[in-house]
Amino acid sequence: MFIYTLYTLTGETLGQTPLLEQAMRTARAYAAARRVSCVVECRRLDTDEARRVLLNADGSMVKLWRAA
């Protein structure tokens, strides 16, 4: 099971959801409306492994983890 958390670039938590599509849709809307980037973190609950992506105001996305 996963939990998705939306953050501002300053680290403020904006919300959490267990639904990927809801997290991404909300992050894209937030970034576009405020013309700022934001971060979505996907955390695996059983291992506590986390991966983050940066969503930019223009709709582009940058992964913030290294491939193993």
N, C-alpha and C positions, 0 to 999 in steps of 0.2 A: 504494500500500500504506500502511496505517496501523498505528500502535502505540498502545495504550491503557495509560496509567500511572495507578495509584491512589496518591493522596497523603493524608496526614493534613493537618489545618489548619495544623500547624506546619511543613509542607514535607517531612516524612519520607516517603520512597518505600516503599510497601507491596508493590508488585509491578507487573509488566507482562505484557501479552498482546496478540497480534494479533487476538483475537476480541472483538468488541463485546459480545455477549451475556454472555460470561464476565466481562468487566470490570464491566459494570453489575450483574450478579447478585452478584458478590463485593463491590462497593461498597455495595449495598443491605444485604447481610447484615452487613457490617462496621459500618455506621452504626447499624443496628437493634440489634445485639448489644451495642455499646458506648455506645449512646445519644449519639453525637456525629456531627457532620457530617464528610464527607470529600469529596475532589475527584477527579474522573476527567478526565484530559487525553487528548485525541485529537490525535496528531501525524501529519501527512502526511509521509512519509519523503522524497519527491522534492522538496518545496518547503520543508520544515521549518516549515510553518504549523501552529499549534496552537490548539485551542479547549478550554476547560475548562467543566465543569458541577459545581455543588455539589450533593451529595446529602445531604439532611437525615435525621435519625433517624426522622422521621415518614413518610418515603417521598417527600416532595416534592423537586422538582428545580429548580434555578435556573441558567440559562445565564450564563456569565461572559465573554461576548464581545459586541461591538457588531456590528450588521448593517452591511454595507457600503453 
